[in-house]
Each structure stands twice: as C-alpha cells, then as structure tokens.
Amino acid sequence: MADMTHHKFLKAPYTVGIVGAAFSGGQPRGGVEQGPARLVEFGLPSQLSSLGWNVDIDEKFPTYEHLRPPSDQDIGKLKNARYVSAVTKSVSDSVKSLVAKGHLALTLGGDHSLAMGTISGSAAVYPDVGVIWVDAHADINTPETTETGNLHGCPVSFLMGLPGARNIPSFEWLSPCLPTNRIVYIGLRDVDVPEKKILKDNNIKAFSMHEVDKYGIGKVVEMALDYLGRDKPVHLSFDVDALDPSVAPATGTPVRGGLTFREGHFICEAVYETGNLVAVDIMEVNPLLGDQAYVLQTIQIGCSLTRTALGETLL
Ligand SMILES: [Mn+2]
C-alpha cells in the first residue's frame, strides 16, 4: 500500500466512491455514456486500490434510462432539459451522500452537464467548496446565451444561479450553490462571446491557455489554489477536452492548442498534494469517437489523470 497524504476532509480509512455516470443527454453525440464502463473495464478500480484506497463501486452501473421522460420538448432553446435535470439530481444525491460520509466522490462521465449534479452534491456538504474547472470551454452559457441548447455548455451558470439561469422550469431542485468567486478555470481556449462577457462582468477567475503559456502550469496551479484558499475543500472537475486533441482525441468537442500530457497530470498532482480534495469528475471521454488507437489512448489518459488526482506519483 502506498503512503497516503493526510486528507483534511476525508475519513480514514480513505474510501473513494465511484459514481459511473453513463449519460450523454447534455450534448448530441452518442458514446460518451460508455465512458465510465470503459474506464472501469480498463482497470481503474483496482488501480485505485493499489494506491491504498478502499474502492466503493456499483459495478452494475445503474443506467439512467428509467429517468428518461416520455417526452422532452425543448424548454426555450434547451434540449433534453427534463432528462438532464432528473439525471443530475440523481448524481447530486449520490455525490452528496458520499461526501457526507467522508468519502472522496469520483464521478466518471458522461458529458459535463453532470457537473450540475456533482458540484451541487459537494456544495450541499461544504458550502465553501472551491472548484477547479479544467476545460477548453467555460461551460457557462445561460439558457439565453446558449446557441446550441446543449446543457453540457451551461452547468456553471446553473450552479451559480446567474441571471437567466435561475428557476429554470424542470430544474427547480437546483438552487444556486456556487458563488462566482469559488471557481477557477484552467485551460480555456474556446469561449463564446457572451461567455467572455459573463466571465468579465462577474470577475470570475480564469487561466486560459494564454496564462498557461505565460506563467507555466506550476505557477498557474499555485495561483489557482491560493485564490480558492489553502484550507478549503476542493472539487476538481476535469473535462478531458482541456488536453490537446493530440493527447486526448476521443472527446466530443476537441479544440487544438490544449494542455500537454504533463500539464494535465501536473494539475492533478498539485491538487492531490493539498489534501483538500472532496470530489473529482473525469468527464467527456467518448469511446465511440475516432479509431481504436485514439479511443484506447483517451481511456488510458482518463485512468492516469484519475490515478494522479488520487495520489499516484512519478517517484
Ligand atoms: Mn466541459
């Protein structure tokens, strides 16, 4: 068993609860719902056991089909809103119960709309949780600004309860739980014009690829952790499209100019070292996009990012 960091917000013996969130309703491309099963088949649970964790997983992967409404007409521009709401509510309950027990909640996606569930779940236990959102995209469109109506581009505005993203029909369960100063973005490079305005108007902390190039990843992560507070619980929400498509190609919305393999892993290493983690999301691994080699490469990266966020070190 490896030496484990002291975790300020977890109860010993340290347990990771895996939520296999097999869901793709927040975006139009099929396949991302198969991400969690492929990560598990590749051996993720036993890899985490070898790091010293007790692993709590329902290998049957509860499907969310029973939550699919019989009909789901667009609400304004929003697609599948009732289905996304029902699934994210279920994920929120799962994450909340794990975090409340002092377990680390590890959610494997699935598309990034799931973060409405994961972050509301950890914030229900820790209202001062700080979120590190690693992504090519800001995912902060509101029901008014979204062009596509795909909810994986909107979770942050819902969590914050920004104007236009409050009291949305079918999302009555989700009350604002993420103050605008409790999130830091890393890796942004494809941000819609209205999203840029939202980030600026609300003074939201964001390190785009420009800042990663300018300061280096070490300094960026240090600034991010200082900003959130070194004594506060941390929720890491990692969209694999933050990585350059040459590193993680099998994902729905790849954007060139992304994080290198090491930059992505460095973020996970540094966040783990704080001992403040309460929840980790690994999102948007889509095993149906690209040829087999690309898919395998992306699944391997999903596993290695997770291991690193849970304590695997190079030495
Ligand atoms: Mn995302």
Residues whose N, C-alpha, C, O or C-beta is under 5 A from the ligand:
A	BS01	MN	H112 D135 H137 D139 H152 D239
